Every structure is written in structure tokens, then in C-alpha cells.
Amino acid sequence: MTENEVAKVIVDVAYHVHVRLGPGLLESVYQEVMLYELQKRGLKVQAKVPVPIVWDGLLLDKGFEADLIVEDIVIIELKSVEVIHPVHKKQLLTYVRLADKRLGMLINFGEVLIKTGITRIVNGLPE
């Protein structure tokens, strides 16, 4: 599957999770349900993935922790906040770059409508 094909499944799952659970729960709840639903659809998903970074020739085992990595090609950053700030998008772009991925998805379950809570962050992915 390509990044865009995986992203379509992620959006569909996020929509269904948001409709059934509604907004405002802890991010950890959405993470567990997203993990389950994505795996149920046959996708390989890892949760709370430590991603190493190299700094000045030194390998740091845990530069950051990715909420979900799907099919080893898409990073999902989950939020459950009233407002997504520009720093959240910058944070995900940094994660995507450091993990050497081409697509990240920022999903905010705090939104009333999930379609306004999903942002794609690309790193060299053809549109």
C-alpha cells in the first residue's frame, strides 16, 4: 500500500472512532481504539514507538515517541485538545523527517467534526 492508500484507511477509521466515542476523551483512549481498528482492517500498526535520532554522531535510542506508525510508512500524532496550535504541526513535521517517513497525520479528537481535526503533513511525498 502507498502512503495515500494507508491515509484513506486512517481517515475512515478516525471518522468512525470519533462518531462512536465523540470528542473529549484522553488521547490514550483514542490511541488504543485506533490501534485496534487499524489492525482489524489488516494493517500493521505499532503504538508508542520510540524513534531513535543521531546527535553529533551519538545514537539516542529514544529521540521521541510516535503515537502510531502504520505500515511502517505513516506516522500518526493524536491529540484531544480544543485547538491545534502551529507547534503541533511543526512537531509532527519534525517527527516525520527524523523518522525518515514521507507522511504524517495529525488527528485531533477534540474537534466537534473530525474532518476539521485531520491534517496531513508531508515530507517529500508527491501529492
C-alpha angles and dihedrals in degrees: 000000000000125000091257093051090050090047091056090055091046092052092048092049092046090052093051093045091049093048093051100039102027126211129307107049122125117282089241091064093053090045093056094046093045090050092051096045095046091049090047087059090056100259124138107240132178123194130208091006116186107223116201124220132195117232121183090336092310119118111224107200094211114031089156140337119247114216092216135353114196123203087342089279109077127055117206120202111193126206135175102192137126093240134024109220125207089252090065091059092045090049092054092046088054090049092050092049095046092047090049093237128139101216137043128176123208109202119187112194089185091080121101089226115036092211088070090048099060121088127177117216114194131197109188095327113143109239 
